Amino acid sequence: MATLTKTQKNFLNTHSIELSEMFDATGMKRAEIKLQMELESKKFTYGDTPCVNAGHTLRNLTGKCIQCSPASIEFQRRYFAEAFVYIANSDSINFIKIGVTNNLLARQLTLNKSRYAGVSDWSLVYYAQAPNAGRVENNLQKELREHQVFETYVRNGIDVTCNELFNFPLNEAISLLDKLVESNEQI
């Protein structure tokens, strides 16, 4: 069993990570860590294998060092948060977008204002509220991976590649989302 150092406790405090979100991964392999974390709804580990950059042992569900990459903390929280998993549609490019949001109206407005994927006709056509919304989103995107398409657009003067776009029938995507939400609630 690992013990958190003062530096680690300060890091957790700075990033508002509660001890109840932590999982002791001492002596475990990545596959069993991930499985056990998901079963216990834990977000982060301590006592994990040291990272190559600085020897840190605090990691997220996928094994990324959260001390070297604090941005991964918010992604991890989103994975476990209750939110809306949505499917947006653009008629002009005939693709769907899969995402997560807490505010459906604001998300649709942002997609259109930013001209996500170079278009401004996004419509959130379906959504489902889910615990562990990031997990549901991730699983749906995995199911559709062979239909994934990449578009680039300019955001704040920088080229951004969209990786949440799919060339897939809307009604089938809705059906898959419903099934994933239902199976997620049984976990």
Buried (B, 14 or more C-beta within 10 A) or exposed (E): EBEBEEEBEEBBEEBEBEEEBBBBBBEBEBEEBBEBBBEEEBBBBBBBBEBEEEEBBBBBBEBBBBBBBEEBBEBBBBBBBEBBBBBBBBEEBEBBBBBBBEEBEEBBEEBBEBBBBEBEEBEBBBBBEBBBBBBBBBBBBEBBEEBBBEBEBEEEEEEBEBEBBBEBEBEEBBEBBEEBBEEBEEE
